[in-house]
Amino acid sequence: MKEKLVLGLSGGVDSAVAARLLARDYDVTCLWLDIGLGGEEDAAAVARSLDLPFRKGDIRPALEREVCAPFAAAYQAGKTPLPCAMCNPAVKFPALLALAGEIGAPYVATGHYARRDTGPDGRARLRKGKPANDQSYMLARLPQGILSRCVFPLGDYEKTEVRELARSFGIPVADKPDSMEICFIPDGDYAAWLERRGFSTPGGNFVDKEGHILGRHKGIHNYTLGQRRGLGVSGPHRYFVSAIRPDKAEVVLSDGSDLYVSRARCTALNWVALSGLTEDRTCTVRFRHSKAETEAVLHPDGEFVDISTLTPARAPTPGQLAVFYEGDIVLGSGWII
């Protein structure tokens, strides 16, 4: 008899192909998570095409509490939040596990491009997927209790291969475009979303490092560290956002040279391949969801980790995630402060 598994089925091609692959080895139940913006039809059509049980769960209250409200508060504090990495351990995977508990399923799965195995010490390890579309960065907040029950069937595939599989399987969403936006802000205009909810910030001054006024900005929630576009300030060189001062409602602009730094500090650490860190450790670090990794040394300091990079890194941004790697293994992660 096949073991039971709950799959998060979004209605996109990745989770659809994951469902088809998993059905060979598991008794799969598909779960579509309702955030109040529709989309159930595609997910239900995929489940029907694969003859798999389909359930839906309402995660709107949890999403509001664990992601949307902190997302808005972070922008008000001059930070740049990362909602997907917030959602996975606090909302999405707990919802999958809740249904798994209800039906007696040992495992849960998603269509993320990552891999999971077990280390020699028995800890669940998170590993990168194929380089072109690796999503381990967004999963690096998963604690052991969740990660140990996860299956990621797409970890050994490229996205192009998944599209080809979808067509060969006759999956109805085989050619559905990928969504690149935040799920609860489908139009991508996060500033307008904040303003509609009453979380906008007042206008203030653009200033240089010496405090000289360069112009007026539209509220600090419109800006992030390293931003160049949309500033509307002219001068002797191109301007970049190099600091945000919420206490003064100021956005500091520079020529960008000061964005390259060799140290960053993280907190709220989530150790994955390690149980913790008690001494300096060499690794590589991703400071954002991109392929760029920087060689670095981690310096543990109680509830913090200080990161010293071997070459300067561009704009480690408060509110974003630093993920620590050893080869393709995720050592852990921490929120940049």
N, C-alpha and C positions, 0 to 999 in steps of 0.2 A: 504494500500500500504506500502511495506517495505521501510524503510529509506535507503538511499544509503551510501555505505562505500567503501573506497579504501584500499585494503590489499597489503602490500609488500610481493610479492611471490618470494622467492629466488630459488626455485627448490629443496629445502630440505624438510625433512619430517615434521618439525615443522610448517612451514608456510602452507604446503599442508593440514595438519589436521586442522589448524586454518581456512583455506578457507572453508573446509567442515562443520565445526561447525558454522561458521558465516553465511553461506548460509541459515540456518534455519530461521534466524531472520532479515537478512539484504539483500539488493540488492547489491551484492558484485562485484566490478571490481578489477581484479588482475593487479598489476603493477610490472613488473620485471625491476630492475635497472641495467643498463649496465655500467660496469666499465672497459670494454675493454678486458676481459679475457674469454669471452664465458660463456656458462652455460644456455643460453636461452632455449635450447631444453627441458630440464627437467621441467622448469617452465611452458612452453607452453603445455607440455604433461599433467601436473597436471590440468591446467585450462580446457583443452579439456575434460579430464576424468570427471570433475565436471560440465561441460557445463557452464562455467563462462566466461565473457568477459576478454580478455587478452590485456594488453597494455605494452609497454616498454618505458623506459625513459633513456636518456643518462645523467648520472651524472658525467662523467669523468672530465669536467672542474671544477665543484664544489669540487669534491673529491681531485683533485690536489691542489686547492687553500686552502681549509679548513682543509685538513687532511694530504696529502702526504708531502707538503712543510713544514708545522709545525712539522710533525713527523721527518723529516730529520734534521731540525734546532734544535730540542730538543736533539737529539743524539750528534750533534756537540757541544752543550752547556753542555754536561755531564749529561743530564737528561734521564729518561726512559719514553717515551710517552705512552699514552693509546689510540690508534687510534679509537677503537669502541665507546668509550665514547665521543670522539671529533666529530665523524661522526654523531651520532644519532641526536643531536639538530641542527647541521649546514648543513647537507647534506641529510641524509636518510629521516627523517620525513618531512622536508620542501619539498622534492620531492613528497612525498605522498600527502601532503596538497595542492601542486600546482595542481595536477590532481583532487583532491577533489573539489577545487575551480572551476575547468573547467567543471566538470560534476554535480556540485551542491550537493556534498556529505557532510553531517555534520561530518562524522567520518572517522578516519583512524585506521588501525590495523596492527599488526605484530605478528609473532609467538614467541615473547619473553615470558619467564616464569616469569610473574609478574602480579600484579593486580592493578586496578585503581578504586577508589571510590571518593566520595565527603565528605569532612569533615563538621563539624557543622557550620563552618564559611563560607561555600560555596566554599572553595578552593579545587581544584582537588588534591587528595592524591595518591601517589605511594606506593604500599605495596609489600612485598616480595611474590614470588611464593612459591611453595612447597620447603622445605629445600634442597632436593637432587640436584635440578637444578635451584635454584632461580637466576634470572638475573636482579634484581632491581638495583644492583650496576652499571651496564652499562647504565641504563636509568636515573640515578640520575641527569643528566645535563639537562633534558627536562624542559623547562620553562612552566609556567601555560598555556600560550596560545596554546602550543602544547599538553601538557598532558591532558588538559580538553577535548580534542577531540579524545583521544586514547581509543581503545578497545583492551584488551589483553585476548583472549579467552582461553589461555593455563595456566592461573595462578593457577587454581585448580587441575592441572594434574601433575603427575610424567612423566618423559620421557618414562619409560617403558609402561605406559598407553597409551601414544601418539603413540608409535610404534604399540601397539595392535589395537588401533583405526584405524590407517592407513591401516593395513592389513584387518580389517573387512570392511573398506570402499572401498577396492580394489584400493587404491591410488598407482600409478605406482612407486613412490619413497619410498615405505614403508620400505625397507631394505637398503636404501642408507646410507652409513656411514656419521657420523657427521664430519663437517669441524672444526678443532680446531685452524686453522691458521688465520692470518690477511688476509682479503679477497684480498687485492692487492699484497700480498706476499704469494701466495699459497704454495710455497715450504718451507716456514717457515724460510728461511735464510735472515733475515733482514739486516745483515751486508753486504752480497753480493749485495742486492738490493741497499743499500746506495752507495756502491762502483761503481756499474754500472751507477748510476746517478751523480757521481762526488761529493758525499757528504761524502766520507770517511775522517777520521782524521789521522794525522801523528802519527807514532810510538813515544813512549816515555818511561819513566822509571816507573817500579813498585817500590814504596818506602814504607818504614814503617812509623809509625807515627812521628818518629824523623827525617825523611827525608833521611835515609840510603837507598841506591839503592839495590834492591833485584833482579832486572832483567829488561828485556825489554818487553814492550807490543806492540800490533799490531795496536793501535789507540783506543782512548777512546770510540768510537762508538761500540766497541765489548763487553763492560762491563756494568754491572749494580750493584747497591748497594746490598750486600749480596751474590753475585755470588761466587761460589767455584770451579765449573768445568771449565776446559779449561784455567787455568792460567799458567800452565807450570813452576811454581816456587816451589822449594823444600826448606824445612827448618826444624826447631825444632818442628813445629806443622802444622796443616792444615791452609791454608791461605784463607781468604775471602776478597772480595772487601769491604772496609769500607768507602771510600770516592773517589770522582773523581774530579780532579782539572784541568779543561779545560785550564785555563790560563797558566799553566805550563806543560800541556800534561802529567800529572802524575796520576797514579792510586794507591791509598793508600791501602795496604794490612795489615791485622791484624789477630789475632786468632779468631775474630768474637765476642768477648765479648763486644766490644764497639758498636755493632750494635743494642743493646737493649737500647732504649731511652724512656723517659717518657713525652717528649714534641715534638710537631710538629706544624708548622704554615702553614695555607692555605690562598689562595686568590681566586679571581674570584668566589665568593660564589653564589650558586644557591639554594635559599630557596624554598622548595616544600610544606611541610605541614605547614610551618610558613611563615609569611610575612617578617620576619627578626628576628634578635636577638639583644636585648639591655642589657641583663644581663646573668650571667653565667647559663649554663644549663647542667644537667647530662643526659648522653645518652650512647649508644654504638657506636663504630666506626669501620668501615672496612677500612683498609689501602691498600687493594688490592682485586682483584677479587677472593676471596676464601670465605669459610664459617666462617673464624675466625673473631670474633668481640671482641673488647676490651672495657671494661667500662672506661668511660672518662668524663671529664668536659670540656665544650666548653666555652672559654673566648672571647667574641666579642671585637674587637679592630679596629673600623672603617671598612676599606675595607678588613680586615684580621679576621681570627679566630685562636686563639691559642688553641691547644688541650693538655690537661694534662691527661695522662692515669693513671688509678689506679694501674696497673702493667705495667712494661716496655713492649713496643711493638717492634717487630723485624723489623728494617730497613724501616721505613716510607721513601719512595723514591721520591725525586723531579721529577715532571712530572706525577706522578700517582695521583689517586683520593682518597680523604678521603670522605667516605659517612657516614652520621650521622643517626642513627636509634633510634626510641623509640618503642620497641617491634618489630612489623613487619612493622611499618610505617617509610618511609623515611622522615626525617626532612629536609635534604638538603645535599649539597656536596660542596667541594672546592678542588682546585688543590694544591697539596703539594709543597711548595717551600723550 
